[in-house]
Amino acid sequence: MSINDVITMLSEYKVCKARCLYLEGKIQELELLIEKKKSSIIDDEVSITSVLSDMPRGTDISSPVEKLAIKVADGYLSTDVVELQREQQKLTEELEKGKTITVYVEAWICGLASKERCVIEKFYFEKLTWREIQNYLHQKYGDYLSKSTLRRIKSDALDKILTIIA
């Protein structure tokens, strides 16, 4: 993993984390909808099937009731359910990629000293300017750090992250 990959992941962390939370909710919503649709398959099929009779009419399976029972027993899913499952699978794959990024970034942040962590979080996550970061660190630690010092701290933090990755 290169320094550019690390910077990209740091820059996209907050959006990625928020997207993961949204995807988790959307996937749960789809799961509930799929279960609801699965439980109503028989009702839906019966409503569009012609006259259902419980009397067999021959040696083969020609009765709509029997056909429907066999389809459901074999795991029949309507096209709506299949489409919802595809969408759920796609969102689950996106969620896994997003979670990977968030886990990496959170692990990297844990390995940094507190000032390094502050500089990285404020610069990449909150997109603050150097002056805003200076003011924040002055309020938090009582130290006034120059822009060049902040850049050095950021550079050292990125070097530590690359060491963690290697």
N, C-alpha and C positions, 0 to 999 in steps of 0.2 A: 504494500500500500504506500502510495507516494504522499508527499506533503500536500499536494493539491487535493487528493482524495480526502485527507484529514480535514483540510480547511472547508471543503465542500460539505462534508458531514457535519462539522461544527456549525456552519452557517445555516444548514437546513434542519438542525435539531428541533427547534421549537415547533416549526410547521409540521415536521414529521411526527413529533409526539402528539400534537393536537389531532393530526390525521389518524393516528393509531387509535386514539380514544373515540373518534367519530366512527371509524371502521368497526370497532368492537360493538358499538351500539347498533350500527346498521346490520351487522351479521346476526346479532341477537334478534333483531326485528325480523330478518329474513327467516331465521329458524322457526320463530313463532308462526309466521305466515305459512311456511312449508308444512308444519305440523297441522295447522288448521286446514290447509288444502288437502293434505293426505287423509285427514279424518273425514272429510266430506266427499271423497272420491265416489263412494257408492251412491250417495244422494245425488251428486251431479250426474253420474252416469244413468241413474234410474230416471232422472228428469228428462233426459234426451232419448232414452230408449223407448221403443214402441211398447206395446202391451206386454207386461211381464206376467208370466204364468208360472205357477209352481209345478205344473204337470209336464213330465217329459213327453216328447213327441216322437221318439224314435230311439235307435240304438246308438247313434252318435250324439255329440254335444251340439244341439241345435237350438236349445232353449236359451233365450236371452238371459234368464236368471243364472243358468249354469255357466254360460260364457262369462258373465260378469263375475261370478264367484271364483271361477278359475283364474281370470285375469288378475283379480285382487289378490288371490292366494299366491300367484306367481310373482307378485311385487310390481304390478302395473302402476305406473305413474303417469298422470296426465301431462300434456305438453307444458302447461303452466308450471307445474311442480318441477319438471326437468329444467325449464328455463330459469326458475328461481334458484335451483341448486347450482346451475352453471354460474349465475351471478354471485352466489354465496362463495363458491370455490375461487372465483376471480378475486373477490374482496379479501378472502382469507390469505391468498398468496401475497397480495399487496400488503396486508397487515404483517405477515411474517417478515417481509423485507424491511418494513418500517421499524418493527420491533428490533431487528438485528442492528439497525443504525442506532437506535436509542440506547440499546444495551452497550454497544461499543463506546458511544460518547459518554455515557454515565460512568463506565469503567475508567475511561481516560481521565475524566474530571476528578474521580476519587484519588487518583495518583498524584495530583498536583498540590502544591502548598497553597495556603489560603489566599495570598495575594495573587498568585498565578491563576488560581481558580476564579477569583473576582475579575481579573483582567480578561480572561478568556470568556467568561459568562457575559460580562458587560459588552465586550467588543463583538463577539459573534452571535450571542443569543439575543441580546437586547439592542444591538446595533447602535450603541452609544458612541459619541465622538470622544476623541482623546481628552478634550477639556471636561466633558461630563464624567468621564472615568476618573480624571484627576480629582474633581470635586467629590465624587463618591468615596474614593479612597481616603481623601483628606477628612471627610466626615467620619468614616468608619475606623480608620487607624490613627488619625491625627497627623499623618505624614503627608507632606506635599511632594509629589513625585513629578519630575519633568516628563515631557512627552517622550524623550529619548529613553528615559528609564522605563517607562511603560512599554515602549516598543521592545526593549531588551527583555523585560519580564515576559511579554507575549512570545517572543522568539524562544526564550528558555523553556517556556511551557510547551510550545510546539515540539521542541527537541525532546523533552521528556515524554511527550505522547508518542513520538516516533520510536523512542527507546522502549516504551511499553509494548508497542506493536511488534518490534523486532524480536 
